[in-house]
Amino acid sequence: MQALKTGFTNEAGYNLAVSAWRNDRQFLMIVMGARTRALSFLDAKRLLRYGFVESGLDTPPEPKRRVTPRRSPPRRSATTSATPTGLR
């Protein structure tokens, strides 16, 4: 990262301008209207990453695997019959 400028106004929220160079290419990211300063930095990081990947200077991140919890089978109440309806 070569340059960084932060700002805040009531009308626009948190703003951030970032300039970065990679392999003789310059990337300029401007984030406007973030709710917090931390979110403006997070958005700028994501934009830079996107620019690096789209220009072929970086590899895309590995997709996050979603882990779904195993569900136990529904419990049967004491009054519920195990015989399907219509087969009695």
trRosetta pair geometry for C-beta under 8 A, 3 or more apart (Angstrom, degrees):
i j d omega theta_ij theta_ji phi_ij phi_ji
1 4 6.3 29 158 -52 126 107
1 18 6.2 -55 -143 -166 112 103
1 19 7.3 112 -166 79 67 48
1 20 4.8 -49 -106 -95 55 97
2 19 4.9 -56 67 103 101 96
2 20 6.0 161 6 -108 84 34
2 21 5.7 54 -35 -5 128 97
3 17 7.6 -22 119 117 101 93
3 18 7.1 162 88 -155 64 38
3 19 4.1 22 47 41 102 112
4 16 7.3 -22 -163 -166 85 93
4 17 7.2 157 -154 85 37 60
4 18 5.5 4 -107 -108 75 73
4 19 7.7 -138 -60 26 45 70
5 16 7.2 158 83 -154 53 47
5 17 4.5 1 54 53 100 103
6 14 7.4 -27 -166 -168 95 90
6 15 7.1 141 -166 84 48 60
6 16 5.5 -13 -108 -103 67 77
6 37 6.8 23 -154 -138 136 106
6 40 7.3 113 -131 104 94 147
7 12 8.0 11 114 88 107 128
7 14 7.5 148 85 -160 49 47
7 15 4.3 -18 67 63 98 107
7 16 7.5 -173 26 -71 72 39
8 12 7.9 -171 -161 79 36 88
8 13 7.0 -60 -141 157 74 29
8 14 5.3 -21 -99 -101 90 59
8 15 6.9 -176 -78 17 37 79
8 37 7.7 -55 -70 -77 120 93
9 12 4.6 51 59 32 106 94
9 13 7.4 -13 64 14 62 21
9 15 7.6 15 11 -7 88 120
12 15 5.9 7 127 -50 124 118
12 32 5.7 -59 -177 -171 112 98
12 33 5.8 -92 -177 -76 65 66
13 32 7.3 113 63 169 97 57
13 33 4.5 77 43 -146 129 37
13 34 5.6 -177 134 59 123 39
13 35 6.2 -55 -154 -90 134 31
14 31 7.9 -2 113 114 82 106
14 33 7.7 11 54 126 54 7
14 34 4.2 -53 71 71 102 97
14 35 7.1 -15 18 78 110 13
14 36 6.2 2 -1 137 151 13
14 37 5.1 -155 -142 -83 150 51
14 39 7.1 121 65 64 136 90
14 40 4.4 -119 122 -38 114 135
15 30 7.4 -5 -172 -175 95 83
15 31 6.5 172 -152 92 48 65
15 32 4.9 5 -114 -112 97 64
15 33 7.4 42 -82 -19 79 39
15 34 7.4 165 -76 19 31 93
15 40 6.7 163 -148 -134 6 143
16 29 7.8 1 110 111 93 93
16 30 7.3 174 90 -151 52 44
16 31 4.5 8 52 51 94 106
16 34 7.2 8 0 6 107 137
16 40 4.2 136 -13 157 126 117
16 41 6.6 166 -104 -73 170 52
16 43 7.6 143 50 69 127 103
16 44 5.3 -82 109 -52 133 135
17 28 7.3 -9 -170 -171 89 89
17 29 7.3 166 -153 88 43 53
17 30 5.0 -6 -106 -106 78 82
17 31 7.9 -158 -70 25 38 65
18 28 7.3 164 86 -153 52 45
18 29 4.7 -6 58 58 100 98
18 30 7.8 -173 23 -75 65 40
18 31 7.9 28 0 -2 104 100
18 44 4.8 101 -3 -167 143 132
18 48 6.8 -63 108 -61 138 121
19 26 6.5 -11 -169 -170 94 103
19 27 7.2 159 -154 83 46 53
19 28 5.2 -10 -104 -103 78 76
19 29 8.0 -172 -75 23 35 66
20 26 7.3 154 83 -155 39 56
20 27 4.9 -15 63 60 88 101
20 29 7.7 9 10 3 105 105
20 48 5.8 45 28 -133 151 126
21 24 7.3 6 -174 -105 104 14
21 25 6.8 153 -154 76 62 41
21 26 5.3 -31 -96 -98 76 66
21 27 7.5 177 -85 17 27 76
22 25 5.8 -26 69 60 68 92
22 27 7.0 8 15 -6 101 116
22 52 6.1 15 59 -112 165 103
22 57 5.3 101 123 166 127 154
22 58 7.9 -20 160 -41 159 103
23 57 5.6 -161 21 -125 133 120
25 55 6.5 179 131 166 168 158
25 57 7.0 -134 43 -59 137 146
27 48 6.0 116 118 -127 146 77
27 51 4.7 117 -134 127 136 156
27 52 7.4 -60 -51 -58 159 73
29 44 5.1 134 111 -143 136 79
29 47 4.3 132 -135 105 134 134
29 48 5.8 -88 -27 -60 148 78
29 51 7.3 -131 -68 -18 109 141
31 34 5.8 25 147 -36 116 117
31 40 4.8 155 104 -155 135 80
31 43 4.5 120 -124 96 139 126
31 44 5.2 -98 -21 -62 131 84
31 47 7.1 -162 -68 -5 100 144
34 37 7.4 110 101 -99 128 18
34 39 4.3 178 -171 97 114 101
34 40 3.7 -158 29 -68 158 79
34 43 6.1 -148 -88 6 123 138
35 39 5.6 38 50 36 78 154
36 39 4.6 97 56 5 82 101
36 40 7.2 -141 96 -7 47 83
37 40 5.7 -53 -155 31 36 113
37 41 6.8 33 151 -15 66 102
38 41 5.9 -56 -154 37 34 109
38 42 6.4 35 149 -19 67 107
39 42 5.4 -52 -144 38 37 114
39 43 6.2 40 156 -20 67 103
40 43 5.8 -51 -147 36 30 111
40 44 6.5 31 153 -19 63 106
41 44 5.7 -53 -147 37 33 112
41 45 6.3 37 153 -22 65 104
42 45 5.7 -52 -149 33 31 114
42 46 6.5 30 153 -16 64 105
43 46 5.7 -56 -150 38 32 111
43 47 6.3 31 153 -19 66 107
44 47 5.6 -54 -146 38 32 111
44 48 6.3 32 156 -18 66 105
45 48 5.9 -54 -148 36 28 109
45 49 6.3 29 154 -18 63 108
46 49 5.7 -54 -147 37 31 113
46 50 6.3 34 153 -21 64 106
47 50 5.6 -52 -147 35 32 114
47 51 6.4 32 154 -19 64 105
48 51 5.6 -54 -149 37 32 112
48 52 6.3 31 155 -18 66 106
49 52 5.9 -55 -148 37 30 110
49 53 6.3 25 156 -15 65 109
49 58 7.1 -97 -154 91 61 155
49 61 7.5 -1 179 -26 133 114
50 53 6.0 -60 -146 40 28 107
50 54 6.0 21 160 -14 66 114
51 54 6.0 -58 -137 42 26 106
51 55 6.1 15 166 -10 64 114
52 55 6.3 -65 -143 43 23 103
52 57 4.7 -88 -161 76 74 106
52 58 3.8 36 138 6 111 126
53 56 7.9 41 175 -68 30 21
53 57 7.7 -88 -65 56 19 68
53 58 5.1 -63 -75 78 59 96
53 59 7.1 8 -120 143 88 11
53 60 5.1 75 -146 -84 133 69
76 80 4.6 -125 -170 74 93 130
76 82 7.0 29 -167 -82 170 79
77 80 4.8 101 54 -8 77 104
83 87 5.8 -140 175 78 97 103
83 88 5.9 92 129 -78 144 81
84 87 5.1 57 72 11 87 125
85 88 8.0 -31 -146 -14 36 100
